[in-house]
Amino acid sequence: MFEKMKTVMGMGSPVPAGATVTPSEAYRRQAQGTLLIDVRHAPERAQLGAPAGAAWIDWTGDTAAFLAATKSLTGGDTSKSIALICKSGIRSGHAQAALQGAGYGDVVNVVGGFDAGPENWRASGLPEERV
């Protein structure tokens, strides 16, 4: 297992590939400058809202388009701390792998997503906004 674990640098300590954080930790990181990216589809965001202050890039599976949009948000700074969120963590996990494969070093996936699983953004009472 450890042979397959890739360690990248970020936030002053190594972040393993596939690293996750709780919604509360993602919110804390966002307050400290981490870029929170919501990768859900537009209808999901319109119906349920979104994490307050989150950027939005729809994860469609088009890795090149996702990387280009992320580069636009980060100015190409692959050391930028990024947290990814979707409904449950699956799409954001794919997006995380794409970013890490492109050299982004500090990328985490928000476990539980926006509204799935026992511990999620909404259930944690974290700020939301209508989009």
N, CA, C and O atoms as a GROMACS GRO file, in nm:
protein
  524
    1MET      N    1   0.082  -0.119   0.000
    1MET     CA    2   0.000   0.000   0.000
    1MET      C    3   0.086   0.125   0.000
    1MET      O    4   0.060   0.220  -0.075
    2PHE      N    5   0.190   0.126   0.085
    2PHE     CA    6   0.272   0.245   0.096
    2PHE      C    7   0.354   0.270  -0.029
    2PHE      O    8   0.392   0.384  -0.057
    3GLU      N    9   0.381   0.164  -0.107
    3GLU     CA   10   0.454   0.183  -0.231
    3GLU      C   11   0.373   0.268  -0.327
    3GLU      O   12   0.428   0.343  -0.408
    4LYS      N   13   0.242   0.256  -0.319
    4LYS     CA   14   0.154   0.329  -0.409
    4LYS      C   15   0.122   0.469  -0.359
    4LYS      O   16   0.066   0.549  -0.433
    5MET      N   17   0.155   0.499  -0.234
    5MET     CA   18   0.122   0.629  -0.179
    5MET      C   19   0.223   0.733  -0.226
    5MET      O   20   0.344   0.718  -0.206
    6LYS      N   21   0.172   0.834  -0.287
    6LYS     CA   22   0.256   0.944  -0.335
    6LYS      C   23   0.245   1.055  -0.232
    6LYS      O   24   0.134   1.092  -0.192
    7THR      N   25   0.357   1.108  -0.188
    7THR     CA   26   0.352   1.217  -0.093
    7THR      C   27   0.390   1.345  -0.162
    7THR      O   28   0.490   1.352  -0.233
    8VAL      N   29   0.309   1.446  -0.141
    8VAL     CA   30   0.334   1.577  -0.200
    8VAL      C   31   0.341   1.679  -0.087
    8VAL      O   32   0.292   1.653   0.023
    9MET      N   33   0.399   1.792  -0.114
    9MET     CA   34   0.416   1.892  -0.010
    9MET      C   35   0.301   1.992  -0.009
    9MET      O   36   0.244   2.023  -0.114
   10GLY      N   37   0.267   2.041   0.110
   10GLY     CA   38   0.165   2.144   0.120
   10GLY      C   39   0.133   2.175   0.264
   10GLY      O   40   0.144   2.088   0.350
   11MET      N   41   0.094   2.298   0.292
   11MET     CA   42   0.053   2.342   0.425
   11MET      C   43   0.157   2.307   0.531
   11MET      O   44   0.122   2.282   0.646
   12GLY      N   45   0.284   2.306   0.494
   12GLY     CA   46   0.390   2.283   0.591
   12GLY      C   47   0.415   2.138   0.625
   12GLY      O   48   0.509   2.107   0.698
   13SER      N   49   0.332   2.046   0.574
   13SER     CA   50   0.354   1.905   0.601
   13SER      C   51   0.312   1.824   0.479
   13SER      O   52   0.235   1.873   0.396
   14PRO      N   53   0.363   1.701   0.467
   14PRO     CA   54   0.328   1.620   0.351
   14PRO      C   55   0.178   1.589   0.347
   14PRO      O   56   0.117   1.565   0.451
   15VAL      N   57   0.121   1.590   0.228
   15VAL     CA   58  -0.019   1.553   0.208
   15VAL      C   59  -0.018   1.432   0.116
   15VAL      O   60   0.022   1.444   0.000
   16PRO      N   61  -0.062   1.315   0.164
   16PRO     CA   62  -0.061   1.197   0.078
   16PRO      C   63  -0.165   1.208  -0.033
   16PRO      O   64  -0.268   1.272  -0.017
   17ALA      N   65  -0.135   1.144  -0.145
   17ALA     CA   66  -0.231   1.139  -0.255
   17ALA      C   67  -0.359   1.079  -0.201
   17ALA      O   68  -0.356   0.979  -0.130
   18GLY      N   69  -0.472   1.139  -0.235
   18GLY     CA   70  -0.600   1.089  -0.188
   18GLY      C   71  -0.637   1.136  -0.048
   18GLY      O   72  -0.731   1.083   0.012
   19ALA      N   73  -0.565   1.235   0.005
   19ALA     CA   74  -0.592   1.284   0.140
   19ALA      C   75  -0.732   1.345   0.149
   19ALA      O   76  -0.778   1.410   0.056
   20THR      N   77  -0.797   1.323   0.262
   20THR     CA   78  -0.930   1.379   0.286
   20THR      C   79  -0.927   1.468   0.410
   20THR      O   80  -0.841   1.454   0.497
   21VAL      N   81  -1.024   1.559   0.416
   21VAL     CA   82  -1.046   1.642   0.534
   21VAL      C   83  -1.195   1.645   0.562
   21VAL      O   84  -1.276   1.622   0.472
   22THR      N   85  -1.231   1.674   0.684
   22THR     CA   86  -1.371   1.690   0.719
   22THR      C   87  -1.420   1.824   0.663
   22THR      O   88  -1.339   1.910   0.631
   23PRO      N   89  -1.551   1.840   0.652
   23PRO     CA   90  -1.602   1.970   0.610
   23PRO      C   91  -1.555   2.084   0.702
   23PRO      O   92  -1.522   2.193   0.654
   24SER      N   93  -1.553   2.061   0.831
   24SER     CA   94  -1.509   2.165   0.924
   24SER      C   95  -1.364   2.203   0.901
   24SER      O   96  -1.328   2.320   0.908
   25GLU      N   97  -1.280   2.104   0.873
   25GLU     CA   98  -1.138   2.130   0.844
   25GLU      C   99  -1.126   2.205   0.712
   25GLU      O  100  -1.042   2.295   0.700
   26ALA      N  101  -1.206   2.169   0.613
   26ALA     CA  102  -1.203   2.240   0.484
   26ALA      C  103  -1.242   2.386   0.504
   26ALA      O  104  -1.181   2.476   0.445
   27TYR      N  105  -1.343   2.410   0.586
   27TYR     CA  106  -1.387   2.547   0.613
   27TYR      C  107  -1.276   2.626   0.683
   27TYR      O  108  -1.253   2.743   0.651
   28ARG      N  109  -1.209   2.562   0.779
   28ARG     CA  110  -1.097   2.627   0.849
   28ARG      C  111  -0.986   2.660   0.751
   28ARG      O  112  -0.930   2.769   0.754
   29ARG      N  113  -0.954   2.566   0.663
   29ARG     CA  114  -0.850   2.589   0.563
   29ARG      C  115  -0.889   2.701   0.467
   29ARG      O  116  -0.806   2.784   0.429
   30GLN      N  117  -1.018   2.703   0.427
   30GLN     CA  118  -1.066   2.807   0.336
   30GLN      C  119  -1.045   2.945   0.400
   30GLN      O  120  -1.004   3.039   0.333
   31ALA      N  121  -1.072   2.956   0.529
   31ALA     CA  122  -1.054   3.083   0.600
   31ALA      C  123  -0.907   3.125   0.603
   31ALA      O  124  -0.876   3.244   0.618
   32GLN      N  125  -0.817   3.028   0.587
   32GLN     CA  126  -0.673   3.057   0.588
   32GLN      C  127  -0.615   3.069   0.446
   32GLN      O  128  -0.494   3.079   0.430
   33GLY      N  129  -0.702   3.069   0.345
   33GLY     CA  130  -0.655   3.092   0.210
   33GLY      C  131  -0.662   2.975   0.114
   33GLY      O  132  -0.627   2.989  -0.003
   34THR      N  133  -0.704   2.859   0.162
   34THR     CA  134  -0.720   2.745   0.072
   34THR      C  135  -0.832   2.774  -0.027
   34THR      O  136  -0.936   2.829   0.010
   35LEU      N  137  -0.811   2.739  -0.152
   35LEU     CA  138  -0.912   2.755  -0.255
   35LEU      C  139  -1.006   2.636  -0.247
   35LEU      O  140  -0.966   2.522  -0.272
   36LEU      N  141  -1.132   2.661  -0.212
   36LEU     CA  142  -1.234   2.557  -0.208
   36LEU      C  143  -1.305   2.556  -0.344
   36LEU      O  144  -1.361   2.657  -0.386
   37ILE      N  145  -1.302   2.441  -0.411
   37ILE     CA  146  -1.365   2.428  -0.542
   37ILE      C  147  -1.478   2.326  -0.534
   37ILE      O  148  -1.457   2.210  -0.498
   38ASP      N  149  -1.597   2.371  -0.568
   38ASP     CA  150  -1.715   2.285  -0.578
   38ASP      C  151  -1.717   2.229  -0.719
   38ASP      O  152  -1.720   2.305  -0.816
   39VAL      N  153  -1.717   2.096  -0.731
   39VAL     CA  154  -1.712   2.033  -0.864
   39VAL      C  155  -1.846   1.971  -0.904
   39VAL      O  156  -1.852   1.893  -0.999
   40ARG      N  157  -1.953   2.004  -0.832
   40ARG     CA  158  -2.085   1.949  -0.865
   40ARG      C  159  -2.140   2.014  -0.992
   40ARG      O  160  -2.092   2.119  -1.036
   41HIS      N  161  -2.240   1.949  -1.051
   41HIS     CA  162  -2.305   2.000  -1.171
   41HIS      C  163  -2.396   2.117  -1.136
   41HIS      O  164  -2.443   2.128  -1.022
   42ALA      N  165  -2.420   2.205  -1.232
   42ALA     CA  166  -2.501   2.325  -1.212
   42ALA      C  167  -2.639   2.297  -1.151
   42ALA      O  168  -2.679   2.369  -1.060
   43PRO      N  169  -2.714   2.196  -1.198
   43PRO     CA  170  -2.845   2.171  -1.138
   43PRO      C  171  -2.839   2.137  -0.989
   43PRO      O  172  -2.927   2.176  -0.912
   44GLU      N  173  -2.736   2.064  -0.947
   44GLU     CA  174  -2.719   2.032  -0.804
   44GLU      C  175  -2.698   2.159  -0.724
   44GLU      O  176  -2.758   2.178  -0.617
   45ARG      N  177  -2.612   2.245  -0.775
   45ARG     CA  178  -2.584   2.371  -0.705
   45ARG      C  179  -2.707   2.460  -0.701
   45ARG      O  180  -2.734   2.524  -0.599
   46ALA      N  181  -2.782   2.466  -0.811
   46ALA     CA  182  -2.902   2.549  -0.815
   46ALA      C  183  -3.008   2.499  -0.718
   46ALA      O  184  -3.078   2.578  -0.655
   47GLN      N  185  -3.020   2.368  -0.706
   47GLN     CA  186  -3.122   2.309  -0.620
   47GLN      C  187  -3.086   2.321  -0.472
   47GLN      O  188  -3.171   2.353  -0.389
   48LEU      N  189  -2.960   2.296  -0.438
   48LEU     CA  190  -2.920   2.286  -0.298
   48LEU      C  191  -2.835   2.402  -0.246
   48LEU      O  192  -2.820   2.417  -0.125
   49GLY      N  193  -2.781   2.483  -0.336
   49GLY     CA  194  -2.688   2.586  -0.292
   49GLY      C  195  -2.546   2.533  -0.296
   49GLY      O  196  -2.520   2.425  -0.349
   50ALA      N  197  -2.455   2.609  -0.239
   50ALA     CA  198  -2.313   2.575  -0.246
   50ALA      C  199  -2.242   2.623  -0.120
   50ALA      O  200  -2.293   2.710  -0.049
   51PRO      N  201  -2.125   2.567  -0.092
   51PRO     CA  202  -2.046   2.620   0.020
   51PRO      C  203  -2.016   2.768  -0.005
   51PRO      O  204  -1.975   2.806  -0.114
   52ALA      N  205  -2.036   2.849   0.094
   52ALA     CA  206  -2.012   2.993   0.080
   52ALA      C  207  -1.867   3.018   0.038
   52ALA      O  208  -1.773   2.965   0.097
   53GLY      N  209  -1.852   3.101  -0.064
   53GLY     CA  210  -1.718   3.141  -0.109
   53GLY      C  211  -1.646   3.041  -0.195
   53GLY      O  212  -1.532   3.065  -0.235
   54ALA      N  213  -1.709   2.928  -0.226
   54ALA     CA  214  -1.642   2.827  -0.308
   54ALA      C  215  -1.640   2.869  -0.454
   54ALA      O  216  -1.736   2.926  -0.505
   55ALA      N  217  -1.529   2.841  -0.520
   55ALA     CA  218  -1.522   2.856  -0.665
   55ALA      C  219  -1.598   2.738  -0.725
   55ALA      O  220  -1.626   2.640  -0.656
   56TRP      N  221  -1.630   2.746  -0.852
   56TRP     CA  222  -1.704   2.637  -0.916
   56TRP      C  223  -1.640   2.597  -1.047
   56TRP      O  224  -1.620   2.679  -1.136
   57ILE      N  225  -1.609   2.468  -1.057
   57ILE     CA  226  -1.567   2.407  -1.184
   57ILE      C  227  -1.644   2.275  -1.194
   57ILE      O  228  -1.622   2.185  -1.113
   58ASP      N  229  -1.731   2.265  -1.290
   58ASP     CA  230  -1.810   2.144  -1.309
   58ASP      C  231  -1.719   2.030  -1.354
   58ASP      O  232  -1.656   2.037  -1.459
   59TRP      N  233  -1.711   1.923  -1.271
   59TRP     CA  234  -1.631   1.807  -1.310
   59TRP      C  235  -1.715   1.723  -1.406
   59TRP      O  236  -1.813   1.660  -1.366
   60THR      N  237  -1.676   1.722  -1.531
   60THR     CA  238  -1.747   1.647  -1.634
   60THR      C  239  -1.670   1.522  -1.675
   60THR      O  240  -1.717   1.443  -1.756
   61GLY      N  241  -1.552   1.507  -1.620
   61GLY     CA  242  -1.464   1.398  -1.661
   61GLY      C  243  -1.362   1.443  -1.765
   61GLY      O  244  -1.272   1.366  -1.801
   62ASP      N  245  -1.376   1.565  -1.813
   62ASP     CA  246  -1.281   1.621  -1.910
   62ASP      C  247  -1.163   1.680  -1.831
   62ASP      O  248  -1.166   1.795  -1.789
   63THR      N  249  -1.062   1.598  -1.813
   63THR     CA  250  -0.948   1.637  -1.731
   63THR      C  251  -0.879   1.762  -1.783
   63THR      O  252  -0.844   1.850  -1.705
   64ALA      N  253  -0.860   1.771  -1.913
   64ALA     CA  254  -0.790   1.887  -1.970
   64ALA      C  255  -0.867   2.016  -1.941
   64ALA      O  256  -0.806   2.117  -1.904
   65ALA      N  257  -0.999   2.013  -1.957
   65ALA     CA  258  -1.080   2.132  -1.930
   65ALA      C  259  -1.076   2.168  -1.781
   65ALA      O  260  -1.069   2.285  -1.745
   66PHE      N  261  -1.080   2.066  -1.695
   66PHE     CA  262  -1.075   2.091  -1.552
   66PHE      C  263  -0.941   2.153  -1.512
   66PHE      O  264  -0.937   2.248  -1.433
   67LEU      N  265  -0.832   2.100  -1.566
   67LEU     CA  266  -0.700   2.154  -1.535
   67LEU      C  267  -0.685   2.297  -1.586
   67LEU      O  268  -0.625   2.380  -1.518
   68ALA      N  269  -0.738   2.325  -1.703
   68ALA     CA  270  -0.731   2.461  -1.758
   68ALA      C  271  -0.809   2.559  -1.669
   68ALA      O  272  -0.762   2.669  -1.642
   69ALA      N  273  -0.927   2.518  -1.624
   69ALA     CA  274  -1.007   2.605  -1.538
   69ALA      C  275  -0.939   2.626  -1.403
   69ALA      O  276  -0.942   2.736  -1.349
   70THR      N  277  -0.878   2.521  -1.350
   70THR     CA  278  -0.806   2.534  -1.223
   70THR      C  279  -0.686   2.626  -1.239
   70THR      O  280  -0.658   2.709  -1.153
   71LYS      N  281  -0.615   2.611  -1.350
   71LYS     CA  282  -0.500   2.698  -1.376
   71LYS      C  283  -0.543   2.844  -1.380
   71LYS      O  284  -0.472   2.932  -1.333
   72SER      N  285  -0.659   2.869  -1.436
   72SER     CA  286  -0.713   3.005  -1.442
   72SER      C  287  -0.738   3.059  -1.300
   72SER      O  288  -0.712   3.176  -1.272
   73LEU      N  289  -0.789   2.974  -1.212
   73LEU     CA  290  -0.817   3.016  -1.074
   73LEU      C  291  -0.691   3.035  -0.991
   73LEU      O  292  -0.685   3.122  -0.904
   74THR      N  293  -0.589   2.953  -1.018
   74THR     CA  294  -0.468   2.956  -0.936
   74THR      C  295  -0.356   3.038  -0.999
   74THR      O  296  -0.251   3.058  -0.937
   75GLY      N  297  -0.377   3.084  -1.120
   75GLY     CA  298  -0.269   3.152  -1.191
   75GLY      C  299  -0.156   3.058  -1.225
   75GLY      O  300  -0.043   3.102  -1.250
   76GLY      N  301  -0.185   2.929  -1.226
   76GLY     CA  302  -0.082   2.829  -1.256
   76GLY      C  303   0.005   2.792  -1.138
   76GLY      O  304   0.101   2.716  -1.153
   77ASP      N  305  -0.027   2.844  -1.018
   77ASP     CA  306   0.051   2.817  -0.897
   77ASP      C  307   0.016   2.678  -0.843
   77ASP      O  308  -0.086   2.661  -0.775
   78THR      N  309   0.099   2.580  -0.874
   78THR     CA  310   0.073   2.443  -0.831
   78THR      C  311   0.098   2.421  -0.682
   78THR      O  312   0.071   2.312  -0.631
   79SER      N  313   0.149   2.522  -0.613
   79SER     CA  314   0.166   2.510  -0.467
   79SER      C  315   0.044   2.562  -0.392
   79SER      O  316   0.038   2.552  -0.270
   80LYS      N  317  -0.055   2.616  -0.464
   80LYS     CA  318  -0.176   2.667  -0.402
   80LYS      C  319  -0.251   2.554  -0.332
   80LYS      O  320  -0.269   2.446  -0.389
   81SER      N  321  -0.292   2.578  -0.209
   81SER     CA  322  -0.370   2.481  -0.133
   81SER      C  323  -0.513   2.478  -0.188
   81SER      O  324  -0.578   2.581  -0.201
   82ILE      N  325  -0.560   2.356  -0.219
   82ILE     CA  326  -0.692   2.339  -0.280
   82ILE      C  327  -0.770   2.231  -0.204
   82ILE      O  328  -0.715   2.126  -0.170
   83ALA      N  329  -0.898   2.259  -0.178
   83ALA     CA  330  -0.990   2.159  -0.123
   83ALA      C  331  -1.102   2.142  -0.224
   83ALA      O  332  -1.154   2.240  -0.277
   84LEU      N  333  -1.138   2.018  -0.252
   84LEU     CA  334  -1.240   1.988  -0.352
   84LEU      C  335  -1.362   1.926  -0.285
   84LEU      O  336  -1.349   1.844  -0.194
   85ILE      N  337  -1.481   1.968  -0.330
   85ILE     CA  338  -1.604   1.915  -0.272
   85ILE      C  339  -1.704   1.886  -0.384
   85ILE      O  340  -1.714   1.960  -0.481
   86CYS      N  341  -1.778   1.777  -0.367
   86CYS     CA  342  -1.888   1.745  -0.456
   86CYS      C  343  -2.003   1.699  -0.368
   86CYS      O  344  -2.010   1.738  -0.252
   87LYS      N  345  -2.092   1.618  -0.419
   87LYS     CA  346  -2.204   1.570  -0.338
   87LYS      C  347  -2.155   1.471  -0.231
   87LYS      O  348  -2.191   1.482  -0.114
   88SER      N  349  -2.073   1.374  -0.274
   88SER     CA  350  -2.035   1.268  -0.183
   88SER      C  351  -1.886   1.240  -0.172
   88SER      O  352  -1.844   1.170  -0.080
   89GLY      N  353  -1.807   1.294  -0.263
   89GLY     CA  354  -1.662   1.272  -0.260
   89GLY      C  355  -1.608   1.194  -0.378
   89GLY      O  356  -1.487   1.182  -0.392
   90ILE      N  357  -1.695   1.142  -0.462
   90ILE     CA  358  -1.648   1.062  -0.575
   90ILE      C  359  -1.591   1.150  -0.686
   90ILE      O  360  -1.476   1.132  -0.726
   91ARG      N  361  -1.670   1.245  -0.736
   91ARG     CA  362  -1.619   1.333  -0.842
   91ARG      C  363  -1.501   1.416  -0.793
   91ARG      O  364  -1.404   1.435  -0.866
   92SER      N  365  -1.510   1.464  -0.669
   92SER     CA  366  -1.398   1.543  -0.617
   92SER      C  367  -1.273   1.456  -0.602
   92SER      O  368  -1.161   1.507  -0.612
   93GLY      N  369  -1.289   1.327  -0.579
   93GLY     CA  370  -1.175   1.235  -0.575
   93GLY      C  371  -1.109   1.222  -0.711
   93GLY      O  372  -0.987   1.220  -0.721
   94HIS      N  373  -1.190   1.214  -0.817
   94HIS     CA  374  -1.136   1.210  -0.953
   94HIS      C  375  -1.064   1.341  -0.985
   94HIS      O  376  -0.955   1.341  -1.043
   95ALA      N  377  -1.125   1.453  -0.946
   95ALA     CA  378  -1.063   1.584  -0.970
   95ALA      C  379  -0.932   1.596  -0.892
   95ALA      O  380  -0.834   1.651  -0.942
   96GLN      N  381  -0.931   1.544  -0.770
   96GLN     CA  382  -0.810   1.545  -0.688
   96GLN      C  383  -0.697   1.469  -0.757
   96GLN      O  384  -0.584   1.518  -0.764
   97ALA      N  385  -0.728   1.352  -0.808
   97ALA     CA  386  -0.626   1.272  -0.877
   97ALA      C  387  -0.573   1.346  -1.000
   97ALA      O  388  -0.453   1.343  -1.028
   98ALA      N  389  -0.662   1.413  -1.073
   98ALA     CA  390  -0.620   1.489  -1.191
   98ALA      C  391  -0.525   1.602  -1.151
   98ALA      O  392  -0.422   1.622  -1.215
   99LEU      N  393  -0.560   1.675  -1.046
   99LEU     CA  394  -0.474   1.787  -1.002
   99LEU      C  395  -0.340   1.736  -0.952
   99LEU      O  396  -0.236   1.794  -0.984
  100GLN      N  397  -0.341   1.631  -0.874
  100GLN     CA  398  -0.214   1.578  -0.825
  100GLN      C  399  -0.128   1.525  -0.939
  100GLN      O  400  -0.006   1.539  -0.938
  101GLY      N  401  -0.192   1.464  -1.037
  101GLY     CA  402  -0.119   1.416  -1.154
  101GLY      C  403  -0.058   1.530  -1.235
  101GLY      O  404   0.042   1.511  -1.304
  102ALA      N  405  -0.119   1.648  -1.224
  102ALA     CA  406  -0.068   1.766  -1.295
  102ALA      C  407   0.033   1.844  -1.212
  102ALA      O  408   0.080   1.949  -1.256
  103GLY      N  409   0.066   1.794  -1.094
  103GLY     CA  410   0.169   1.858  -1.013
  103GLY      C  411   0.121   1.946  -0.900
  103GLY      O  412   0.203   2.006  -0.831
  104TYR      N  413  -0.009   1.956  -0.880
  104TYR     CA  414  -0.059   2.034  -0.765
  104TYR      C  415  -0.028   1.954  -0.639
  104TYR      O  416  -0.061   1.836  -0.630
  105GLY      N  417   0.036   2.020  -0.542
  105GLY     CA  418   0.090   1.949  -0.428
  105GLY      C  419   0.002   1.938  -0.306
  105GLY      O  420   0.012   1.841  -0.231
  106ASP      N  421  -0.085   2.035  -0.284
  106ASP     CA  422  -0.166   2.034  -0.162
  106ASP      C  423  -0.314   2.034  -0.202
  106ASP      O  424  -0.380   2.137  -0.206
  107VAL      N  425  -0.364   1.914  -0.230
  107VAL     CA  426  -0.502   1.897  -0.274
  107VAL      C  427  -0.569   1.795  -0.185
  107VAL      O  428  -0.522   1.682  -0.172
  108VAL      N  429  -0.680   1.835  -0.123
  108VAL     CA  430  -0.755   1.745  -0.036
  108VAL      C  431  -0.899   1.734  -0.084
  108VAL      O  432  -0.951   1.822  -0.152
  109ASN      N  433  -0.961   1.622  -0.048
  109ASN     CA  434  -1.098   1.593  -0.084
  109ASN      C  435  -1.182   1.605   0.044
  109ASN      O  436  -1.145   1.550   0.148
  110VAL      N  437  -1.295   1.675   0.036
  110VAL     CA  438  -1.381   1.693   0.152
  110VAL      C  439  -1.469   1.569   0.168
  110VAL      O  440  -1.559   1.544   0.087
  111VAL      N  441  -1.442   1.493   0.274
  111VAL     CA  442  -1.516   1.370   0.301
  111VAL      C  443  -1.661   1.403   0.337
  111VAL      O  444  -1.688   1.498   0.410
  112GLY      N  445  -1.754   1.324   0.285
  112GLY     CA  446  -1.895   1.349   0.311
  112GLY      C  447  -1.957   1.446   0.215
  112GLY      O  448  -2.080   1.456   0.208
  113GLY      N  449  -1.875   1.519   0.141
  113GLY     CA  450  -1.923   1.612   0.041
  113GLY      C  451  -2.015   1.720   0.095
  113GLY      O  452  -2.011   1.756   0.213
  114PHE      N  453  -2.097   1.772   0.005
  114PHE     CA  454  -2.186   1.882   0.042
  114PHE      C  455  -2.307   1.832   0.120
  114PHE      O  456  -2.350   1.895   0.217
  115ASP      N  457  -2.363   1.718   0.077
  115ASP     CA  458  -2.486   1.675   0.145
  115ASP      C  459  -2.503   1.523   0.148
  115ASP      O  460  -2.616   1.474   0.148
  116ALA      N  461  -2.394   1.449   0.149
  116ALA     CA  462  -2.402   1.303   0.157
  116ALA      C  463  -2.322   1.255   0.276
  116ALA      O  464  -2.235   1.326   0.326
  117GLY      N  465  -2.350   1.138   0.321
  117GLY     CA  466  -2.275   1.083   0.433
  117GLY      C  467  -2.316   1.148   0.564
  117GLY      O  468  -2.379   1.253   0.564
  118PRO      N  469  -2.280   1.085   0.674
  118PRO     CA  470  -2.322   1.136   0.804
  118PRO      C  471  -2.258   1.270   0.841
  118PRO      O  472  -2.318   1.350   0.913
  119GLU      N  473  -2.138   1.292   0.793
  119GLU     CA  474  -2.070   1.419   0.821
  119GLU      C  475  -2.048   1.489   0.688
  119GLU      O  476  -1.959   1.451   0.612
  120ASN      N  477  -2.129   1.590   0.660
  120ASN     CA  478  -2.117   1.663   0.534
  120ASN      C  479  -2.125   1.812   0.562
  120ASN      O  480  -2.147   1.853   0.676
  121TRP      N  481  -2.106   1.893   0.458
  121TRP     CA  482  -2.102   2.039   0.474
  121TRP      C  483  -2.230   2.090   0.538
  121TRP      O  484  -2.226   2.166   0.635
  122ARG      N  485  -2.344   2.048   0.483
  122ARG     CA  486  -2.474   2.096   0.533
  122ARG      C  487  -2.499   2.050   0.676
  122ARG      O  488  -2.538   2.129   0.761
  123ALA      N  489  -2.477   1.922   0.702
  123ALA     CA  490  -2.502   1.867   0.836
  123ALA      C  491  -2.410   1.930   0.940
  123ALA      O  492  -2.444   1.935   1.059
  124SER      N  493  -2.296   1.978   0.896
  124SER     CA  494  -2.202   2.044   0.988
  124SER      C  495  -2.241   2.188   1.016
  124SER      O  496  -2.179   2.254   1.099
  125GLY      N  497  -2.345   2.237   0.947
  125GLY     CA  498  -2.393   2.374   0.971
  125GLY      C  499  -2.299   2.482   0.920
  125GLY      O  500  -2.298   2.593   0.971
  126LEU      N  501  -2.219   2.449   0.820
  126LEU     CA  502  -2.124   2.544   0.765
  126LEU      C  503  -2.194   2.639   0.668
  126LEU      O  504  -2.299   2.604   0.614
  127PRO      N  505  -2.138   2.758   0.646
  127PRO     CA  506  -2.204   2.860   0.562
  127PRO      C  507  -2.231   2.811   0.419
  127PRO      O  508  -2.147   2.747   0.356
  128GLU      N  509  -2.350   2.843   0.372
  128GLU     CA  510  -2.392   2.810   0.236
  128GLU      C  511  -2.438   2.937   0.168
  128GLU      O  512  -2.467   3.038   0.232
  129GLU      N  513  -2.444   2.930   0.035
  129GLU     CA  514  -2.500   3.041  -0.041
  129GLU      C  515  -2.585   2.985  -0.155
  129GLU      O  516  -2.559   2.876  -0.206
  130ARG      N  517  -2.685   3.060  -0.194
  130ARG     CA  518  -2.769   3.022  -0.308
  130ARG      C  519  -2.696   3.066  -0.435
  130ARG      O  520  -2.634   3.172  -0.438
  131VAL      N  521  -2.703   2.982  -0.537
  131VAL     CA  522  -2.635   3.014  -0.663
  131VAL      C  523  -2.734   3.012  -0.777
  131VAL      O  524  -2.696   3.036  -0.892
   0.00000   0.00000   0.00000
